[in-house]
């Protein structure tokens, strides 16, 4: 099989160059056609030229096509990867984050959860649903990968609008555990059987075993992890962000899969517990990392995705093509009984196996009850965010705000919504 792989948003230097590089390194996918798409013609052409030059220079068995036309991009596609943003990513993100705080709402990051996550979702879900509609009309059998955030709200909207679509959300965040658990437990990574689950960016390690003995590793994690994470080394080059992390481990008895910035967006008391300085350092470093990538475009294509990002789309496609049956640590899919304490219409992040028939989620034998309670607080927010987009309803958007556990003032919530609708009217004027 020589599949056609469509990359939507490929003009982004951060996403496009690394994604192309990952595909071009794959021996399994030799002979494939990479179809690049972006609404920005100049950025798309820059990325196409870099990719084409790399193929010719190294005599690689791949074909590159590039279109600003979505319909041309999707024609005959076997796999579609969506990674888009709208507007100026960081300018809008900073509005999402900081303006709610001016209204007294104590959100700690503003990308995926809380009011910031709502405004982000309200901007990005409509264009993603437009893309999905064309997929269902042009290549309905394609497997669709979503890499855009806010993952949970986007995936919930896609699944609600197109329940028959084969779609999976992919995020590398869970792989940060691999940097630490071998050191915490003083054992090689390949001796650990670990499984995490929950919502994207709001997930905990549920099961941990030593492969050589079959012994439960969680007692050792609970004993050793607190001291280790008090002085843990940086992950992905960032420091700090472990205060809320420690509270969750101590009070809920389970290890978070990510740090304070992401995890804290969903918890009403997080502002009293997170490492605020660490979060700011993380954001500033991330913002710096995501700019200026075209200056080193050749290197990014040659190397593919940085190891710290663990971009898993290519291994999943390879697994389907080669019927590997291999294990993936995290996929975002509809909850088909994988976490029994959550409804089936929620989009959960769980482990999975991959074979020629697709992606098969892992069913947890038991799931921590207390943490499931925190997850359930997010369910009505997810549902009303989807309702606001699909019905184009300002009232539903306000209800999503008022259902959010981070929001504690009805009048300020309404004022905030009006302010954001005014500031971001280019993307939110569909809400009536």
C-alpha positions as a printed NumPy array, in Angstrom:
array([[  0.   ,   0.   ,   0.   ],
       [  1.297,   3.442,  -0.976],
       [ -1.145,   5.768,   0.76 ],
       [ -2.011,   9.363,   0.062],
       [ -1.461,  11.342,   3.258],
       [ -3.001,  14.813,   3.411],
       [ -1.503,  17.345,   5.826],
       [ -3.932,  20.206,   6.534],
       [ -2.064,  23.19 ,   7.952],
       [  1.234,  22.139,   6.384],
       [  2.304,  25.749,   5.825],
       [  3.117,  25.969,   9.52 ],
       [  6.863,  25.666,   9.973],
       [  6.381,  24.12 ,  13.426],
       [  3.976,  21.413,  12.237],
       [  4.534,  21.025,   8.516],
       [  8.3  ,  20.646,   8.34 ],
       [  8.549,  18.166,  11.197],
       [  5.549,  16.127,  10.008],
       [  6.949,  15.892,   6.488],
       [ 10.308,  14.831,   7.869],
       [  8.699,  12.036,   9.908],
       [  6.941,  10.631,   6.848],
       [ 10.046,  10.88 ,   4.678],
       [ 12.056,   8.853,   7.236],
       [  9.548,   5.974,   7.117],
       [ 10.579,   2.884,   5.136],
       [  7.085,   1.428,   5.571],
       [  5.528,   4.422,   3.82 ],
       [  7.988,   4.494,   0.9  ],
       [  6.133,   5.304,  -2.298],
       [  3.512,   7.396,  -0.516],
       [  2.224,  10.722,  -1.734],
       [  2.27 ,  13.609,   0.717],
       [ -0.38 ,  16.19 ,  -0.115],
       [  0.244,  19.52 ,   1.596],
       [ -2.506,  22.051,   2.223],
       [ -2.624,  25.516,   3.724],
       [ -4.681,  28.664,   3.177],
       [ -1.455,  30.704,   3.103],
       [ -0.025,  30.178,  -0.391],
       [  3.396,  31.668,   0.353],
       [  3.971,  29.603,   3.496],
       [  2.741,  26.473,   1.758],
       [  5.065,  27.021,  -1.197],
       [  8.028,  27.576,   1.12 ],
       [  7.406,  24.286,   2.886],
       [  6.772,  22.449,  -0.418],
       [ 10.092,  23.637,  -1.855],
       [ 12.02 ,  22.525,   1.213],
       [ 10.353,  19.106,   1.129],
       [ 10.869,  18.659,  -2.616],
       [ 14.525,  19.662,  -2.388],
       [ 15.065,  17.172,   0.43 ],
       [ 13.447,  14.365,  -1.599],
       [ 15.535,  15.105,  -4.685],
       [ 18.763,  15.607,  -2.758],
       [ 18.378,  12.264,  -0.991],
       [ 16.671,  10.358,  -3.833],
       [ 13.726,   9.423,  -1.614],
       [ 10.761,   7.401,  -2.948],
       [  8.038,   9.926,  -2.124],
       [  5.869,  12.338,  -4.076],
       [  4.961,  15.815,  -2.873],
       [  1.863,  17.719,  -3.965],
       [  0.628,  21.025,  -2.547],
       [ -2.716,  22.81 ,  -2.881],
       [ -4.514,  25.716,  -1.294],
       [ -7.696,  24.007,  -2.536],
       [ -9.029,  21.695,   0.169],
       [-11.024,  19.605,  -2.304],
       [ -7.921,  18.872,  -4.419],
       [ -5.998,  18.013,  -1.264],
       [ -8.577,  15.502,  -0.052],
       [ -9.193,  13.693,  -3.331],
       [ -8.191,  10.062,  -2.871],
       [ -6.745,  10.611,   0.612],
       [ -6.296,   7.541,   2.809],
       [ -5.163,   9.533,   5.854],
       [ -5.866,  13.154,   6.726],
       [ -3.925,  15.039,   9.4  ],
       [ -5.43 ,  18.289,  10.704],
       [ -3.219,  20.748,  12.542],
       [ -4.52 ,  24.274,  12.172],
       [ -4.854,  27.51 ,  14.102],
       [ -6.792,  30.649,  13.243],
       [ -5.5  ,  34.19 ,  13.478],
       [ -2.356,  35.183,  15.349],
       [ -1.85 ,  32.169,  17.613],
       [ -0.067,  33.861,  20.493],
       [ -1.904,  37.182,  20.37 ],
       [ -5.264,  35.425,  20.649],
       [ -3.965,  32.935,  23.207],
       [ -2.831,  35.763,  25.443],
       [ -6.291,  37.347,  25.171],
       [ -7.86 ,  33.991,  26.094],
       [ -5.576,  33.73 ,  29.096],
       [ -5.294,  37.236,  30.515],
       [ -8.63 ,  38.93 ,  29.847],
       [-10.646,  36.445,  31.968],
       [ -8.225,  37.177,  34.807],
       [ -9.058,  40.877,  34.523],
       [-12.633,  39.887,  35.308],
       [-11.492,  38.045,  38.41 ],
       [-11.653,  34.528,  36.96 ],
       [ -8.72 ,  32.524,  38.278],
       [ -7.676,  30.468,  35.284],
       [ -4.044,  29.456,  35.169],
       [ -3.232,  29.054,  31.463],
       [ -6.099,  29.6  ,  29.014],
       [ -5.403,  27.222,  26.122],
       [ -7.55 ,  24.116,  26.559],
       [ -9.729,  24.437,  29.649],
       [-11.467,  27.229,  31.523],
       [-12.808,  30.339,  29.758],
       [ -9.693,  30.551,  27.582],
       [-10.302,  27.027,  26.352],
       [-13.874,  27.991,  25.49 ],
       [-12.893,  30.98 ,  23.349],
       [-10.137,  28.966,  21.686],
       [-12.678,  26.23 ,  20.918],
       [-15.295,  28.661,  19.621],
       [-12.75 ,  30.031,  17.129],
       [-11.216,  26.832,  15.883],
       [-14.052,  24.292,  15.871],
       [-16.055,  25.882,  12.999],
       [-13.212,  25.7  ,  10.427],
       [-12.328,  22.183,  11.562],
       [-15.95 ,  21.081,  11.122],
       [-15.884,  22.641,   7.639],
       [-12.819,  20.528,   6.848],
       [-14.531,  17.432,   8.236],
       [-17.609,  18.059,   6.128],
       [-15.48 ,  18.08 ,   2.967],
       [-13.724,  14.902,   4.15 ],
       [-17.083,  13.149,   4.538],
       [-18.018,  14.183,   1.013],
       [-14.692,  13.546,  -0.754],
       [-12.827,  10.796,   1.153],
       [-15.245,   9.421,   3.785],
       [-13.202,   6.258,   4.378],
       [-10.061,   8.177,   5.326],
       [ -8.729,   7.963,   8.862],
       [ -8.576,  11.496,  10.249],
       [ -6.006,  12.627,  12.809],
       [ -6.655,  15.8  ,  14.783],
       [ -3.613,  17.47 ,  16.325],
       [ -5.217,  20.834,  17.085],
       [ -6.146,  22.082,  20.551],
       [ -8.298,  22.291,  22.584],
       [ -8.315,  18.562,  21.831],
       [-11.244,  17.412,  23.978],
       [-13.658,  20.097,  22.821],
       [-12.687,  19.761,  19.156],
       [-13.02 ,  15.99 ,  19.238],
       [-16.381,  16.176,  21.034],
       [-17.716,  18.531,  18.369],
       [-16.451,  16.345,  15.51 ],
       [-17.917,  13.188,  17.036],
       [-21.249,  14.905,  17.68 ],
       [-21.525,  16.376,  14.175],
       [-20.035,  13.408,  12.297],
       [-20.501,  10.302,  14.482],
       [-19.621,   7.996,  11.579],
       [-16.243,   9.633,  10.901],
       [-13.098,   7.627,  11.607],
       [-11.223,  10.192,  13.685],
       [ -8.577,  10.11 ,  16.386],
       [ -6.873,  12.855,  18.363],
       [ -3.115,  12.622,  18.918],
       [ -1.083,  14.403,  21.593],
       [  2.444,  13.709,  22.842],
       [  1.926,  14.957,  26.409],
       [  1.656,  11.527,  28.053],
       [  5.156,  10.642,  26.894],
       [  6.641,  13.01 ,  29.449],
       [  6.153,  10.144,  31.914],
       [  8.856,   8.225,  30.069],
       [ 11.395,  10.847,  31.068],
       [ 10.838,  10.262,  34.761],
       [  9.392,   6.892,  35.772],
       [ 12.568,   4.861,  35.108],
       [ 14.45 ,   7.239,  37.407],
       [ 11.731,   7.253,  40.048],
       [ 11.612,   3.45 ,  40.098],
       [ 15.277,   2.737,  39.292],
       [ 14.395,   0.333,  36.494],
       [ 14.696,   0.441,  32.699],
       [ 11.75 ,   1.809,  30.754],
       [ 11.299,  -1.496,  28.936],
       [ 10.633,  -3.154,  32.304],
       [  7.574,  -0.984,  32.902],
       [  4.019,  -1.614,  31.76 ],
       [  2.257,   1.734,  32.211],
       [ -1.218,   2.859,  31.19 ],
       [ -2.708,   6.323,  31.636],
       [ -6.172,   7.632,  30.897],
       [ -8.637,  10.491,  31.293],
       [ -9.147,  13.565,  29.136],
       [ -6.404,  15.066,  27.007],
       [ -4.11 ,  17.196,  29.228],
       [ -6.222,  16.058,  32.205],
       [ -5.165,  12.475,  32.672],
       [ -3.449,  10.325,  35.286],
       [ -1.338,   7.204,  35.355],
       [ -3.864,   4.471,  36.179],
       [ -1.831,   1.267,  36.015],
       [  1.875,   0.583,  36.488],
       [  3.58 ,  -2.815,  36.724],
       [  7.071,  -4.24 ,  36.625],
       [  7.257,  -6.61 ,  33.665],
       [  9.942,  -8.844,  35.183],
       [  8.008,  -9.603,  38.369],
       [  4.417,  -8.68 ,  37.494],
       [  4.389,  -6.619,  40.703],
       [  2.284,  -3.47 ,  41.015],
       [  4.646,  -0.505,  40.761],
       [  2.233,   2.085,  42.146],
       [  3.186,   1.619,  45.817],
       [  6.768,   2.472,  44.876],
       [  5.61 ,   5.45 ,  42.789],
       [  3.578,   6.851,  45.695],
       [  6.52 ,   6.396,  48.043],
       [  9.334,   7.715,  45.836],
       [  7.772,  10.156,  43.371],
       [  7.118,  13.089,  45.761],
       [ 10.778,  13.471,  46.704],
       [ 11.903,  12.917,  43.126],
       [  9.612,  15.584,  41.675],
       [ 10.663,  18.118,  44.303],
       [ 13.943,  18.31 ,  42.392],
       [ 13.014,  16.772,  39.026],
       [ 15.044,  17.76 ,  35.971],
       [ 13.455,  19.746,  33.189],
       [ 11.273,  18.003,  30.617],
       [ 11.245,  19.448,  27.067],
       [ 13.639,  22.137,  28.354],
       [ 11.168,  23.713,  30.793],
       [ 11.519,  23.962,  34.571],
       [  9.092,  24.118,  37.443],
       [  5.367,  23.475,  37.145],
       [  5.128,  20.718,  39.745],
       [  3.173,  22.195,  42.674],
       [ -0.348,  21.243,  41.609],
       [  1.196,  18.053,  40.26 ],
       [  2.327,  17.172,  43.779],
       [ -1.085,  17.948,  45.278],
       [ -2.805,  15.586,  42.834],
       [ -0.303,  12.824,  43.563],
       [ -0.662,  13.23 ,  47.324],
       [ -4.393,  13.878,  47.64 ],
       [ -5.745,  11.774,  44.759],
       [ -3.062,   9.044,  44.949],
       [ -2.396,   9.105,  41.216],
       [  0.375,  10.614,  39.128],
       [ -0.637,  13.318,  36.61 ],
       [  0.666,  12.815,  33.082],
       [  1.442,  16.497,  32.603],
       [  2.452,  19.614,  34.503],
       [  0.58 ,  22.445,  36.206],
       [ -0.091,  24.609,  33.132],
       [ -2.242,  22.067,  31.313],
       [ -3.601,  20.176,  34.29 ],
       [ -4.592,  23.246,  36.263],
       [ -6.91 ,  24.627,  33.584],
       [ -9.694,  22.297,  34.675],
       [ -9.62 ,  22.608,  38.471],
       [-11.408,  25.399,  40.397],
       [ -8.819,  25.516,  43.187],
       [ -5.793,  25.211,  40.894],
       [ -4.826,  28.888,  41.129],
       [ -4.08 ,  28.355,  44.824],
       [ -1.773,  25.434,  44.097],
       [  0.058,  25.845,  40.773],
       [  3.583,  27.069,  40.128],
       [  2.632,  30.385,  38.467],
       [  6.229,  31.395,  37.75 ],
       [  6.939,  28.03 ,  36.17 ],
       [  3.87 ,  28.363,  33.97 ],
       [  5.012,  31.763,  32.718],
       [  8.488,  30.397,  32.002],
       [  6.938,  27.478,  30.124],
       [  4.757,  29.77 ,  28.012],
       [  7.577,  32.177,  27.166],
       [  9.871,  29.315,  26.18 ],
       [  7.146,  27.697,  24.089],
       [  6.363,  30.971,  22.342],
       [ 10.028,  31.424,  21.498],
       [ 10.347,  27.846,  20.229],
       [  7.428,  28.198,  17.813],
       [  8.817,  31.208,  15.95 ],
       [ 11.57 ,  31.469,  13.388],
       [ 11.538,  27.824,  12.288],
       [ 11.838,  28.534,   8.549],
       [ 15.384,  29.743,   9.145],
       [ 16.327,  26.134,   9.886],
       [ 13.809,  24.491,   7.549],
       [ 16.244,  22.053,   5.957],
       [ 17.281,  20.693,   9.336],
       [ 13.692,  20.295,  10.512],
       [ 12.731,  18.258,   7.462],
       [ 15.862,  16.143,   7.725],
       [ 15.359,  15.418,  11.411],
       [ 11.555,  15.221,  11.523],
       [  9.67 ,  15.961,  14.696],
       [ 11.913,  16.714,  17.693],
       [ 12.256,  13.658,  19.923],
       [ 10.632,  15.533,  22.802],
       [  7.372,  15.867,  20.857],
       [  6.863,  12.133,  20.159],
       [  4.662,  12.736,  17.113],
       [  2.835,   9.379,  16.835],
       [  0.835,   9.789,  13.62 ],
       [  3.407,   8.043,  11.426],
       [  3.763,   4.981,  13.729],
       [ -0.029,   4.625,  13.765],
       [ -0.253,   4.81 ,   9.972],
       [  2.612,   2.294,   9.736],
       [  0.793,   0.033,  12.189],
       [ -2.346,   0.054,  10.073],
       [ -0.436,  -0.508,   6.83 ],
       [  1.653,  -3.35 ,   8.292],
       [ -0.998,  -4.777,  10.674],
       [  1.454,  -4.596,  13.578],
       [ -0.895,  -4.894,  16.553],
       [  1.466,  -2.606,  18.45 ],
       [  0.645,  -0.603,  21.565],
       [  0.175,   3.183,  21.634],
       [  0.241,   5.009,  24.955],
       [ -2.445,   7.585,  24.161],
       [ -5.161,   8.188,  21.59 ],
       [ -8.218,  10.419,  21.866],
       [-11.321,   8.508,  20.804],
       [-14.985,   8.119,  21.746],
       [-15.416,   6.36 ,  25.078],
       [-16.644,   2.922,  24.083],
       [-16.633,   1.665,  27.658],
       [-12.898,   2.29 ,  28.085],
       [-13.529,   4.381,  31.215],
       [-16.79 ,   2.99 ,  32.583],
       [-17.423,   5.913,  34.921],
       [-17.771,   8.286,  31.929],
       [-20.512,   8.343,  29.251],
       [-19.892,   7.021,  25.758],
       [-20.298,  10.424,  24.102],
       [-17.185,  11.789,  25.818],
       [-13.843,  11.774,  24.027],
       [-11.281,  10.112,  26.274],
       [ -7.526,   9.706,  26.085],
       [ -6.641,   6.043,  26.559],
       [ -4.028,   3.522,  25.405],
       [ -4.744,   1.529,  22.254],
       [ -3.515,  -1.207,  19.962],
       [ -3.103,  -0.612,  16.23 ],
       [ -3.723,  -3.099,  13.412],
       [ -5.125,  -3.274,   9.877],
       [ -8.633,  -2.71 ,  11.233],
       [ -7.682,   0.565,  12.885],
       [ -7.378,   1.791,  16.467],
       [ -8.656,  -0.264,  19.412],
       [ -8.898,   1.467,  22.783],
       [ -7.892,  -0.153,  26.065],
       [-10.575,  -0.774,  28.692],
       [ -9.444,  -0.033,  32.238],
       [-10.388,  -2.675,  34.778],
       [-11.006,   0.099,  37.292],
       [-10.595,   3.848,  37.243],
       [ -9.896,   6.117,  40.248],
       [-13.283,   7.323,  41.496],
       [-12.182,  10.665,  42.91 ],
       [-10.351,  11.706,  39.775],
       [-13.284,  10.569,  37.653],
       [-15.293,  13.103,  39.653],
       [-13.034,  15.89 ,  38.4  ],
       [-13.441,  14.621,  34.839],
       [-17.219,  14.621,  35.129],
       [-17.161,  18.333,  35.981],
       [-15.885,  18.939,  32.445],
       [-18.546,  16.929,  30.624],
       [-21.301,  19.586,  30.541],
       [-18.73 ,  22.194,  29.477],
       [-17.714,  20.004,  26.533],
       [-21.34 ,  19.432,  25.598],
       [-22.386,  23.085,  25.755],
       [-19.304,  24.197,  23.826],
       [-20.375,  21.866,  21.041],
       [-23.952,  23.108,  21.336],
       [-22.815,  26.735,  21.06 ],
       [-20.897,  26.01 ,  17.85 ],
       [-23.504,  23.821,  16.186],
       [-26.441,  26.089,  17.059],
       [-24.384,  29.297,  16.672],
       [-25.773,  30.349,  20.039],
       [-24.333,  33.061,  22.253],
       [-26.625,  31.861,  25.041],
       [-25.162,  28.355,  24.837],
       [-21.668,  29.866,  24.963],
       [-22.623,  31.719,  28.136],
       [-24.011,  28.493,  29.583],
       [-20.71 ,  26.764,  28.792],
       [-18.943,  29.508,  30.763],
       [-21.329,  29.216,  33.702],
       [-20.946,  25.43 ,  33.796],
       [-17.173,  25.705,  33.971],
       [-15.906,  24.957,  37.506],
       [-13.315,  27.752,  37.175],
       [-16.02 ,  30.43 ,  36.746],
       [-17.613,  31.724,  39.977],
       [-19.318,  35.032,  39.056],
       [-22.35 ,  35.181,  36.765],
       [-22.192,  38.917,  36.015],
       [-18.469,  38.88 ,  35.298],
       [-18.91 ,  35.854,  33.045],
       [-21.477,  37.698,  30.952],
       [-19.297,  40.813,  30.732],
       [-16.326,  38.652,  29.774],
       [-18.254,  36.971,  26.985],
       [-19.324,  40.328,  25.538],
       [-15.747,  41.606,  25.696],
       [-14.341,  38.557,  23.933],
       [-17.041,  38.629,  21.269],
       [-16.048,  42.211,  20.558],
       [-12.275,  41.617,  20.567],
       [-12.473,  38.412,  18.527],
       [-15.489,  39.313,  16.382],
       [-13.674,  38.216,  13.225],
       [-13.96 ,  34.615,  14.402],
       [-16.888,  34.738,  16.846],
       [-19.472,  36.884,  15.073],
       [-21.443,  33.732,  14.151],
       [-22.683,  33.564,  17.759],
       [-26.08 ,  35.274,  17.961]])
